[in-house]
Amino acid sequence: MSLVRNNQSNNHAHNQSWLLVLEDMPKLYHTVLEKQEANACRAYLGKNKVES
């Protein structure tokens, strides 16, 4: 019986860590997007410099 109870508490902890990850997701996603945009801008500006 204690085995089952142990499993349930482990699952609960696991679910909670997932909830925390999901809550952080927008922030994470935002920083990734910002980095990609910055890289795209840099590449674009660099390309223009080479052409002109």
N, C-alpha and C positions, 0 to 999 in steps of 0.2 A: 504493500500500500504506500509506503513512504517513497518508493520509486516513482509511482504515478504522480504523487504530490510534487516531487522534485522536478519531474518533466514539465508540469504545469507552470511552476515558477520560472523555470528556464525559458519556456515559451513566452511567458509574460515579459521577461527582461528583454528577450529578443524583439518582441513586438514594440516595446517602448523605444529601443534603439532605432528601429526602423522609423517610428514616428518622428524621432528627432531628426533623422536624415531627411525625411520628407519636409519637415519644417525648414530645414536649411537649404532645401533644393532651390527655391527661387533665388536666394543670394548667390549660390554656387553658379547657377545657370546664368545669372546676370554678369558675374565676373568673367565667365568663359566668353559670353557674347561680346563684352567690352574688349577683351583681348583680341578676339577675332577681328573686330571692327578696326582696332588700332593697327593690327598687322595689315589688314586690307588697305587702309589709308596709307600706311608707309610704303607698301608695295606700289600703290597707284602713284604716289608722289615720286617714288624712285624711278618708275617707268617713264613718267613725264620728263624728268630731268634728263634721262638718257636720250629721249627722242629729240628734245629741243636743243 
